Amino acid sequence: MDGWIRIHDRESGRVLRILLKVLGYLHCLAWSPDGNYLAATRATTVQVWDPETGRLYREYPRSGVGYRTPLAWSPDSGTLAIVDDRELRLMTLTTDQVRHSPLRNETTWDIAWSPDGKWLATGGSDTGIFIYDAATGNVVHEWKGAGSVRRLAWAPDSESLVTWTIDKGLLRFVDRANGKMTVSVQLPPFDGGLNWNPKVNLIAVAGPDCQIVDPKTANDGRMIHFGELARELHMILSAG
């Protein structure tokens, strides 16, 4: 934890570039979909950097409440969504406009922006999953009793959502339109990564034994890959 932000080679782990040094502990990093910006959360600020030049492009204050501050970029890379305590903030980079909406989760662990840009989903330790209208900030769907939701990922068509609960180790699928939730896969209760790749329509789950799940057969509780092979596939799927 020396304050440097480094870019690593995906396969070898070799450091390709050292971009910049920041003061203080970094909570979260998120690269914009177009690759032009790198967002980072610190104790009292959210920073947006130009990774090519190392220039600080934007800086926004935050409350400093909570050590985890999830970030999510809009698909067009124009807006950054952050969780600050019990508030959702949508920051438009070109105008510096910041919209504020109350969050329903007591503690929010993850936030995910749908590929069509219309919806934001949050999950937290209070067993709640919420979907917000990205344009208004209003809640359009909510589910309770899902367990401690640590990871969320949208389907490529933005019509469904996959969630992972750390306490129960369950992979759940949520239909955005009708609100139906199904439990499909039992996984180890581990805090790892979750990614739904649009090119191959596969879901990668990183844990003690990485899993690759096919959403077409997930209701049968089947994984198509696991272990070391899945680790390699996870890096490929997460890279898009």
N, C-alpha and C positions, 0 to 999 in steps of 0.2 A: 504494500500500500504506500508507494512512494509518490503518488500524485501524477504519474505520467499516464497518458492514454496512448496505447500501442495498437497497431494494426498487425494481426498475425496471419500467416498463411494457413488456410483452412486445413490442409492435409498434413503438413509437416510441423505446424505450430511455430515456425520460424518468424521472428519479428521482421516485418516488411518495412514499417515506417513508425517512427515515434512522432506523434502529431503535436502534442502540447502538454504542458504541465499545469495542473490546477491545484489550488490550495484547499485543503480539507478533504473529507471523505466523500467519495462519489457513491450515490445510492443506486441509480439506474442509468443505463445508457441505451439510446435508441437511434438507429440510423434511419434517415428518411428514405422512402421507397425509391426516390430518384437518385439517391446516393450523394446528394449535394450538401446535406446537413447532418450533424451529429449532435443529438440532444443529451444533456446530462443533468441530473438533479443532485444538488448539494444540500447542506443542512437548511439554508435559508434562501436559496436561489435555484432557478431553473435556467440553464445556459444552453444556447444553441451556437454551435461552432461551424466554421467553414473548415472541413478536414484537409483541404488542399493547401490552404494558406496558414491555418492555425489561428485565424482571426476570430475573435468573439463577435458573432453576428447579432445576437439578441440576448438579453438577460432580463428575467422576470423574478420578482420577489415571491417567496412562499412562506408559509407560516412556521415551518420547521417542526411541526407536530408529526410524530411518527417517523420511523427510520426508513420505511419503504415508501417510495413515491412512484407508482407505475406510470409509464409513458406510452402513448400510442400516436402514431402519425396518421393523418388522413391519407387515403390512397393517392391523392394528387400532390402530396408533400407540402401543401399550403397551410395546414393547421396542425397544431400539436395539442393533444389532449393530455392533461396531467391530473392526477389525484392529489389533492392537498387537504389533509385531514378529512373532513366530511363534505368536501366540495369538489365538483368537477369543473375544471377550467379549460376552455378552448381558446387557444392563442393563435391568431392569424398573423403569420410572419410579415406579410407585405404591408399591413396597416397597423400592426401593433395592437389591434383590437383584442380584448380579452372578454369572453363571455363566461358568466358564472352560473352554475346550477347546483342545487343541493344533491348530495349523494344519499342513497338509501342504505348502503352498507355501513356498518359501524367501523369495520376495518376492511379496506379494499386491498386485495392481494394482486389482482390483475385487471387489466383493461384491454379491450380488443376492438378495433375499428373494422366494420364490415367492408369487404372489397368494393361494394358499390357506393361506399361513403355515406350511407343513409343512417346507419345504426352504430351505437356504441354499447358494448356489453361489459359489465363489471361483475366480479365475484369476490367473495370475502370469507372471513372466518366466522361470520354470523350466520352461515348456511344459506345466504341469499344470493340469487343470480338475478340481475336486472338488465333490461335492454332499454336504452334511451334513444329518443329521436335526436340525431346529431344536429338538426337544424334548430330545434326548440329547447333541447335539454330535458324534455318531459319523459317520464317513464311510460313505456308502452306495454311492457310485459314484466312480470316478476314471478319468481319461484322461491319458496321457502323450504327448509329442511333438506337441502341438497348436500349437506356436509360442508367441511371447510374447503371452499373452492380456491385453489391456488393458480390454476391455469385455464385459459380460454383460447379457443381458436375458431374462426369462422370458416364455413364451407365456401368454396370458390363462388357459388351462386348467391351467397348472402342469405340463403333461406333457412339455414340451420347452423347450430353452434355445438361444438364439442367442449365439454368441461371435464376437469380432472380434480377430484377431491383428495387431499393429502391424508385425511384421517381415515377414510374408508377405502382408498385406493380404487375408486370407481371411475370409469370413463363413461360419461353420460352424453347422449345426444338430445338436443333441444330443438324443436321445430319453432321457428320464429313466428309463423303465421297463426298456428293453432295452439301453441303453448304446450304441446305434448312433449313429455320427457321420458326417455327410455334409458335403462341401464343395460349396457351391452358387454362391457369388458371389465373383468376384475384384474387389477394391477397392484403391484406392491405399493404401500403407502409411502411414497417418496416424493420429495420436492424437486422436480426436474423441469424439463422443457416440454412444450407441446407445440406442434406445427402441422397445419393442414396445407399440403402443397397443391397448388391449383393445376400444375402441369400434368402430374401423374395421378391426382386425386387419391393420395395416400396420406395417412396421419402418422407422424413420428412422435413417439413419447420417450423422453430420455429419463432413465432412472437407473437403478442398480443393474438391471438387464434391459437395455433399450428395446422397445417394441415398435414394430411397424404394423399399423392397423389399416385394413381395407374397409372403408365405410359401407361398402356394398354388402359385406358379409359380417359386419361387426355385431349384428344382432344375434349371431350364433356364438358370440364370445370368442371368436377365433382371431389369433394374430398370424400374420403371414411370415414374419421374420422376428428373430430375437437374438440377444447376445451380441457378439462382436460384429456380425454382419449388419445387424440393425444399427450399431454405432456408426458404421461407415455410411449407411443409408441416411441416418438422421442428419449427418453433416451435409449430405447432398440435398435432402429435402428442405432443410432449413435455409439453405442458400438460395432456393428457388430456381 
